[in-house]
Amino acid sequence: MPRAEALIDEIRACRVCAGALPAGPRPVVQFGPASRLVIIGQAPGSRVHESGVPWQDDSGNRLREWTGIGSAAFYDPAMVALVPMGFCYPGKGRSGDLPPRPECAPLWHDRVLATLKDRRLTLLVGGHAQSYYLKTRSLTDTVRDFRAHGAGFFPLPHPSWRSGIWMKRNPWFERDVVPALRDAVRRALGGDRT
Ligand code: SF4
């Protein structure tokens, strides 16, 4: 069995933090050895936990709009890897979903990324991915300085409904960041394949 497939099977069998997951483990990931674009988000929400399809919700629609990636390319592991900070739905807190389980990224991310030899660009979607990979604190500053993080990483806000309020306060995002993002994604995926 190829390495990526064997790793996906291993992840699907993971029960490491089962005791802390109110809906039980259901890791939702997508990747293949040829994935060029990696999207590191937060954790599945309840809808994605039910369907098992990553980013199949309003946040996913908004992310596809920002990036300019059509659904066919988005769900093709030969092009796009979807690797959240927590692979399972963490449950609800007082103000929305709980954060991704802290055990998950240290346990799996290095092994997943090591299988992606064609990785060209990694989108860090939301503060959890940014503080883990860039060690930054302010999401707004990190996104505003998107060019400062090297060609390999591109930070974004999480595209939840709250991002609409954030975008109104930060109009430079749609004006400057979204066009640069689409360009970077198009180049990572190889021109007109989006
Ligand atoms: S969240 Fe991650 S570490 Fe926890 S059970 Fe799911 S796959 Fe395993």
Boltz pocket constraint, residues with backbone or C-beta under 6 A from the ligand:
constraints:
  - pocket:
      binder: B
      contacts: [[A, 11], [A, 14], [A, 15], [A, 16], [A, 17], [A, 18], [A, 25], [A, 26], [A, 27], [A, 86], [A, 87], [A, 88], [A, 101], [A, 103], [A, 104], [A, 107]]
      max_distance: 6.0
